[in-house]
Amino acid sequence: MLRFFKFLIYLAVIGFIALAGYTYIGPFFGADFSAPSEETRVPVTLDAE
């Protein structure tokens, strides 16, 4: 059972390293992580008396 938990911990660490690496290397392969920049204007009516 302990071997299983160690395996899960190793798998989580390797997954975290792979995800962090992908965030840095991803743009070289065409992945775009930037948020879409678009101006939004919505009229707001305030009911303050």
PDB file of N, CA, C and O in Angstrom:
ATOM      1  N   MET A   1       0.831  -1.194   0.000  1.00  0.00           N
ATOM      2  CA  MET A   1       0.000   0.000   0.000  1.00  0.00           C
ATOM      3  C   MET A   1       0.876   1.260   0.000  1.00  0.00           C
ATOM      4  O   MET A   1       0.554   2.256  -0.648  1.00  0.00           O
ATOM      5  N   LEU A   2       1.978   1.194   0.733  1.00  0.00           N
ATOM      6  CA  LEU A   2       2.883   2.333   0.787  1.00  0.00           C
ATOM      7  C   LEU A   2       3.511   2.581  -0.592  1.00  0.00           C
ATOM      8  O   LEU A   2       3.712   3.731  -0.984  1.00  0.00           O
ATOM      9  N   ARG A   3       3.818   1.510  -1.324  1.00  0.00           N
ATOM     10  CA  ARG A   3       4.377   1.657  -2.666  1.00  0.00           C
ATOM     11  C   ARG A   3       3.390   2.378  -3.583  1.00  0.00           C
ATOM     12  O   ARG A   3       3.788   3.179  -4.429  1.00  0.00           O
ATOM     13  N   PHE A   4       2.111   2.089  -3.408  1.00  0.00           N
ATOM     14  CA  PHE A   4       1.081   2.734  -4.224  1.00  0.00           C
ATOM     15  C   PHE A   4       1.034   4.238  -3.957  1.00  0.00           C
ATOM     16  O   PHE A   4       0.943   5.032  -4.893  1.00  0.00           O
ATOM     17  N   PHE A   5       1.095   4.633  -2.682  1.00  0.00           N
ATOM     18  CA  PHE A   5       1.072   6.054  -2.341  1.00  0.00           C
ATOM     19  C   PHE A   5       2.334   6.758  -2.828  1.00  0.00           C
ATOM     20  O   PHE A   5       2.269   7.898  -3.287  1.00  0.00           O
ATOM     21  N   LYS A   6       3.476   6.090  -2.731  1.00  0.00           N
ATOM     22  CA  LYS A   6       4.710   6.665  -3.254  1.00  0.00           C
ATOM     23  C   LYS A   6       4.610   6.850  -4.767  1.00  0.00           C
ATOM     24  O   LYS A   6       5.066   7.860  -5.303  1.00  0.00           O
ATOM     25  N   PHE A   7       4.019   5.887  -5.443  1.00  0.00           N
ATOM     26  CA  PHE A   7       3.827   5.988  -6.882  1.00  0.00           C
ATOM     27  C   PHE A   7       2.924   7.164  -7.224  1.00  0.00           C
ATOM     28  O   PHE A   7       3.209   7.899  -8.170  1.00  0.00           O
ATOM     29  N   LEU A   8       1.844   7.359  -6.478  1.00  0.00           N
ATOM     30  CA  LEU A   8       0.946   8.486  -6.722  1.00  0.00           C
ATOM     31  C   LEU A   8       1.642   9.824  -6.485  1.00  0.00           C
ATOM     32  O   LEU A   8       1.424  10.778  -7.232  1.00  0.00           O
ATOM     33  N   ILE A   9       2.468   9.899  -5.459  1.00  0.00           N
ATOM     34  CA  ILE A   9       3.202  11.130  -5.176  1.00  0.00           C
ATOM     35  C   ILE A   9       4.200  11.415  -6.297  1.00  0.00           C
ATOM     36  O   ILE A   9       4.309  12.551  -6.761  1.00  0.00           O
ATOM     37  N   TYR A  10       4.924  10.389  -6.730  1.00  0.00           N
ATOM     38  CA  TYR A  10       5.865  10.569  -7.843  1.00  0.00           C
ATOM     39  C   TYR A  10       5.125  10.988  -9.114  1.00  0.00           C
ATOM     40  O   TYR A  10       5.589  11.857  -9.851  1.00  0.00           O
ATOM     41  N   LEU A  11       3.993  10.378  -9.358  1.00  0.00           N
ATOM     42  CA  LEU A  11       3.209  10.714 -10.543  1.00  0.00           C
ATOM     43  C   LEU A  11       2.714  12.159 -10.482  1.00  0.00           C
ATOM     44  O   LEU A  11       2.720  12.858 -11.495  1.00  0.00           O
ATOM     45  N   ALA A  12       2.286  12.610  -9.303  1.00  0.00           N
ATOM     46  CA  ALA A  12       1.836  13.992  -9.145  1.00  0.00           C
ATOM     47  C   ALA A  12       2.985  14.973  -9.353  1.00  0.00           C
ATOM     48  O   ALA A  12       2.797  16.017  -9.976  1.00  0.00           O
ATOM     49  N   VAL A  13       4.165  14.655  -8.844  1.00  0.00           N
ATOM     50  CA  VAL A  13       5.329  15.536  -9.009  1.00  0.00           C
ATOM     51  C   VAL A  13       5.732  15.604 -10.477  1.00  0.00           C
ATOM     52  O   VAL A  13       6.003  16.687 -10.996  1.00  0.00           O
ATOM     53  N   ILE A  14       5.772  14.462 -11.144  1.00  0.00           N
ATOM     54  CA  ILE A  14       6.125  14.443 -12.565  1.00  0.00           C
ATOM     55  C   ILE A  14       5.072  15.192 -13.378  1.00  0.00           C
ATOM     56  O   ILE A  14       5.418  15.907 -14.318  1.00  0.00           O
ATOM     57  N   GLY A  15       3.801  15.041 -13.035  1.00  0.00           N
ATOM     58  CA  GLY A  15       2.745  15.765 -13.721  1.00  0.00           C
ATOM     59  C   GLY A  15       2.867  17.262 -13.528  1.00  0.00           C
ATOM     60  O   GLY A  15       2.653  18.025 -14.469  1.00  0.00           O
ATOM     61  N   PHE A  16       3.206  17.694 -12.325  1.00  0.00           N
ATOM     62  CA  PHE A  16       3.382  19.118 -12.061  1.00  0.00           C
ATOM     63  C   PHE A  16       4.553  19.674 -12.856  1.00  0.00           C
ATOM     64  O   PHE A  16       4.456  20.761 -13.425  1.00  0.00           O
ATOM     65  N   ILE A  17       5.660  18.939 -12.900  1.00  0.00           N
ATOM     66  CA  ILE A  17       6.828  19.385 -13.666  1.00  0.00           C
ATOM     67  C   ILE A  17       6.490  19.454 -15.150  1.00  0.00           C
ATOM     68  O   ILE A  17       6.889  20.396 -15.835  1.00  0.00           O
ATOM     69  N   ALA A  18       5.750  18.453 -15.655  1.00  0.00           N
ATOM     70  CA  ALA A  18       5.360  18.450 -17.068  1.00  0.00           C
ATOM     71  C   ALA A  18       4.438  19.623 -17.384  1.00  0.00           C
ATOM     72  O   ALA A  18       4.585  20.259 -18.428  1.00  0.00           O
ATOM     73  N   LEU A  19       3.495  19.914 -16.500  1.00  0.00           N
ATOM     74  CA  LEU A  19       2.584  21.036 -16.721  1.00  0.00           C
ATOM     75  C   LEU A  19       3.324  22.366 -16.684  1.00  0.00           C
ATOM     76  O   LEU A  19       3.069  23.243 -17.510  1.00  0.00           O
ATOM     77  N   ALA A  20       4.236  22.520 -15.733  1.00  0.00           N
ATOM     78  CA  ALA A  20       5.020  23.759 -15.668  1.00  0.00           C
ATOM     79  C   ALA A  20       5.908  23.895 -16.899  1.00  0.00           C
ATOM     80  O   ALA A  20       6.068  24.994 -17.429  1.00  0.00           O
ATOM     81  N   GLY A  21       6.477  22.806 -17.351  1.00  0.00           N
ATOM     82  CA  GLY A  21       7.297  22.846 -18.561  1.00  0.00           C
ATOM     83  C   GLY A  21       6.475  23.191 -19.779  1.00  0.00           C
ATOM     84  O   GLY A  21       6.944  23.922 -20.651  1.00  0.00           O
ATOM     85  N   TYR A  22       5.272  22.687 -19.859  1.00  0.00           N
ATOM     86  CA  TYR A  22       4.402  22.971 -21.007  1.00  0.00           C
ATOM     87  C   TYR A  22       4.009  24.436 -21.060  1.00  0.00           C
ATOM     88  O   TYR A  22       3.858  25.002 -22.143  1.00  0.00           O
ATOM     89  N   THR A  23       3.841  25.056 -19.894  1.00  0.00           N
ATOM     90  CA  THR A  23       3.478  26.475 -19.899  1.00  0.00           C
ATOM     91  C   THR A  23       4.603  27.336 -20.457  1.00  0.00           C
ATOM     92  O   THR A  23       4.344  28.381 -21.053  1.00  0.00           O
ATOM     93  N   TYR A  24       5.847  26.910 -20.273  1.00  0.00           N
ATOM     94  CA  TYR A  24       6.972  27.669 -20.808  1.00  0.00           C
ATOM     95  C   TYR A  24       7.299  27.292 -22.249  1.00  0.00           C
ATOM     96  O   TYR A  24       7.693  28.152 -23.036  1.00  0.00           O
ATOM     97  N   ILE A  25       7.140  26.025 -22.602  1.00  0.00           N
ATOM     98  CA  ILE A  25       7.516  25.553 -23.931  1.00  0.00           C
ATOM     99  C   ILE A  25       6.327  25.595 -24.893  1.00  0.00           C
ATOM    100  O   ILE A  25       6.528  25.607 -26.107  1.00  0.00           O
ATOM    101  N   GLY A  26       5.118  25.616 -24.389  1.00  0.00           N
ATOM    102  CA  GLY A  26       3.917  25.583 -25.215  1.00  0.00           C
ATOM    103  C   GLY A  26       3.829  26.630 -26.295  1.00  0.00           C
ATOM    104  O   GLY A  26       3.448  26.294 -27.416  1.00  0.00           O
ATOM    105  N   PRO A  27       4.163  27.900 -26.026  1.00  0.00           N
ATOM    106  CA  PRO A  27       4.075  28.909 -27.085  1.00  0.00           C
ATOM    107  C   PRO A  27       4.974  28.628 -28.294  1.00  0.00           C
ATOM    108  O   PRO A  27       4.682  29.102 -29.392  1.00  0.00           O
ATOM    109  N   PHE A  28       6.052  27.873 -28.115  1.00  0.00           N
ATOM    110  CA  PHE A  28       6.909  27.515 -29.246  1.00  0.00           C
ATOM    111  C   PHE A  28       6.221  26.511 -30.170  1.00  0.00           C
ATOM    112  O   PHE A  28       6.581  26.389 -31.340  1.00  0.00           O
ATOM    113  N   PHE A  29       5.233  25.795 -29.641  1.00  0.00           N
ATOM    114  CA  PHE A  29       4.515  24.797 -30.429  1.00  0.00           C
ATOM    115  C   PHE A  29       3.137  25.280 -30.868  1.00  0.00           C
ATOM    116  O   PHE A  29       2.338  24.487 -31.366  1.00  0.00           O
ATOM    117  N   GLY A  30       2.847  26.566 -30.692  1.00  0.00           N
ATOM    118  CA  GLY A  30       1.598  27.135 -31.174  1.00  0.00           C
ATOM    119  C   GLY A  30       0.494  27.231 -30.139  1.00  0.00           C
ATOM    120  O   GLY A  30      -0.620  27.621 -30.490  1.00  0.00           O
ATOM    121  N   ALA A  31       0.743  26.896 -28.892  1.00  0.00           N
ATOM    122  CA  ALA A  31      -0.273  27.031 -27.853  1.00  0.00           C
ATOM    123  C   ALA A  31      -0.276  28.478 -27.358  1.00  0.00           C
ATOM    124  O   ALA A  31       0.770  29.009 -26.983  1.00  0.00           O
ATOM    125  N   ASP A  32      -1.432  29.108 -27.357  1.00  0.00           N
ATOM    126  CA  ASP A  32      -1.561  30.499 -26.922  1.00  0.00           C
ATOM    127  C   ASP A  32      -2.330  30.532 -25.616  1.00  0.00           C
ATOM    128  O   ASP A  32      -3.509  30.182 -25.572  1.00  0.00           O
ATOM    129  N   PHE A  33      -1.656  30.958 -24.545  1.00  0.00           N
ATOM    130  CA  PHE A  33      -2.278  30.966 -23.221  1.00  0.00           C
ATOM    131  C   PHE A  33      -2.743  32.347 -22.797  1.00  0.00           C
ATOM    132  O   PHE A  33      -3.221  32.514 -21.675  1.00  0.00           O
ATOM    133  N   SER A  34      -2.618  33.335 -23.660  1.00  0.00           N
ATOM    134  CA  SER A  34      -3.014  34.682 -23.271  1.00  0.00           C
ATOM    135  C   SER A  34      -4.538  34.809 -23.264  1.00  0.00           C
ATOM    136  O   SER A  34      -5.239  34.186 -24.062  1.00  0.00           O
ATOM    137  N   ALA A  35      -5.015  35.618 -22.355  1.00  0.00           N
ATOM    138  CA  ALA A  35      -6.453  35.853 -22.258  1.00  0.00           C
ATOM    139  C   ALA A  35      -6.909  36.734 -23.419  1.00  0.00           C
ATOM    140  O   ALA A  35      -6.180  37.632 -23.838  1.00  0.00           O
ATOM    141  N   PRO A  36      -8.095  36.486 -23.933  1.00  0.00           N
ATOM    142  CA  PRO A  36      -8.581  37.339 -25.018  1.00  0.00           C
ATOM    143  C   PRO A  36      -8.847  38.760 -24.492  1.00  0.00           C
ATOM    144  O   PRO A  36      -9.542  38.938 -23.491  1.00  0.00           O
ATOM    145  N   SER A  37      -8.295  39.751 -25.169  1.00  0.00           N
ATOM    146  CA  SER A  37      -8.482  41.128 -24.724  1.00  0.00           C
ATOM    147  C   SER A  37      -9.546  41.776 -25.598  1.00  0.00           C
ATOM    148  O   SER A  37      -9.363  41.985 -26.797  1.00  0.00           O
ATOM    149  N   GLU A  38     -10.644  42.079 -24.960  1.00  0.00           N
ATOM    150  CA  GLU A  38     -11.776  42.648 -25.670  1.00  0.00           C
ATOM    151  C   GLU A  38     -12.508  43.584 -24.706  1.00  0.00           C
ATOM    152  O   GLU A  38     -12.849  43.194 -23.589  1.00  0.00           O
ATOM    153  N   GLU A  39     -12.745  44.810 -25.147  1.00  0.00           N
ATOM    154  CA  GLU A  39     -13.419  45.770 -24.291  1.00  0.00           C
ATOM    155  C   GLU A  39     -14.914  45.492 -24.280  1.00  0.00           C
ATOM    156  O   GLU A  39     -15.528  45.296 -25.328  1.00  0.00           O
ATOM    157  N   THR A  40     -15.494  45.478 -23.080  1.00  0.00           N
ATOM    158  CA  THR A  40     -16.926  45.248 -22.925  1.00  0.00           C
ATOM    159  C   THR A  40     -17.528  46.410 -22.149  1.00  0.00           C
ATOM    160  O   THR A  40     -17.062  46.751 -21.062  1.00  0.00           O
ATOM    161  N   ARG A  41     -18.561  47.010 -22.714  1.00  0.00           N
ATOM    162  CA  ARG A  41     -19.255  48.105 -22.035  1.00  0.00           C
ATOM    163  C   ARG A  41     -20.703  47.681 -21.811  1.00  0.00           C
ATOM    164  O   ARG A  41     -21.424  47.343 -22.750  1.00  0.00           O
ATOM    165  N   VAL A  42     -21.107  47.706 -20.548  1.00  0.00           N
ATOM    166  CA  VAL A  42     -22.458  47.325 -20.177  1.00  0.00           C
ATOM    167  C   VAL A  42     -23.071  48.473 -19.375  1.00  0.00           C
ATOM    168  O   VAL A  42     -22.488  48.885 -18.372  1.00  0.00           O
ATOM    169  N   PRO A  43     -24.219  48.997 -19.780  1.00  0.00           N
ATOM    170  CA  PRO A  43     -24.853  50.072 -19.006  1.00  0.00           C
ATOM    171  C   PRO A  43     -25.401  49.535 -17.681  1.00  0.00           C
ATOM    172  O   PRO A  43     -25.968  48.444 -17.615  1.00  0.00           O
ATOM    173  N   VAL A  44     -25.216  50.324 -16.646  1.00  0.00           N
ATOM    174  CA  VAL A  44     -25.667  49.929 -15.305  1.00  0.00           C
ATOM    175  C   VAL A  44     -26.594  51.005 -14.762  1.00  0.00           C
ATOM    176  O   VAL A  44     -26.268  52.191 -14.794  1.00  0.00           O
ATOM    177  N   THR A  45     -27.746  50.585 -14.265  1.00  0.00           N
ATOM    178  CA  THR A  45     -28.696  51.497 -13.650  1.00  0.00           C
ATOM    179  C   THR A  45     -28.645  51.298 -12.141  1.00  0.00           C
ATOM    180  O   THR A  45     -28.868  50.193 -11.647  1.00  0.00           O
ATOM    181  N   LEU A  46     -28.347  52.382 -11.403  1.00  0.00           N
ATOM    182  CA  LEU A  46     -28.261  52.299  -9.952  1.00  0.00           C
ATOM    183  C   LEU A  46     -29.548  52.832  -9.334  1.00  0.00           C
ATOM    184  O   LEU A  46     -30.018  53.910  -9.699  1.00  0.00           O
ATOM    185  N   ASP A  47     -30.112  52.081  -8.405  1.00  0.00           N
ATOM    186  CA  ASP A  47     -31.326  52.495  -7.703  1.00  0.00           C
ATOM    187  C   ASP A  47     -30.950  53.062  -6.327  1.00  0.00           C
ATOM    188  O   ASP A  47     -31.259  52.452  -5.303  1.00  0.00           O
ATOM    189  N   ALA A  48     -30.303  54.193  -6.300  1.00  0.00           N
ATOM    190  CA  ALA A  48     -29.895  54.826  -5.046  1.00  0.00           C
ATOM    191  C   ALA A  48     -30.836  55.999  -4.786  1.00  0.00           C
ATOM    192  O   ALA A  48     -30.985  56.898  -5.614  1.00  0.00           O
ATOM    193  N   GLU A  49     -31.457  55.964  -3.628  1.00  0.00           N
ATOM    194  CA  GLU A  49     -32.389  57.057  -3.292  1.00  0.00           C
ATOM    195  C   GLU A  49     -31.941  57.785  -2.071  1.00  0.00           C
ATOM    196  O   GLU A  49     -32.599  58.732  -1.640  1.00  0.00           O
TER     197      GLU A  49
END
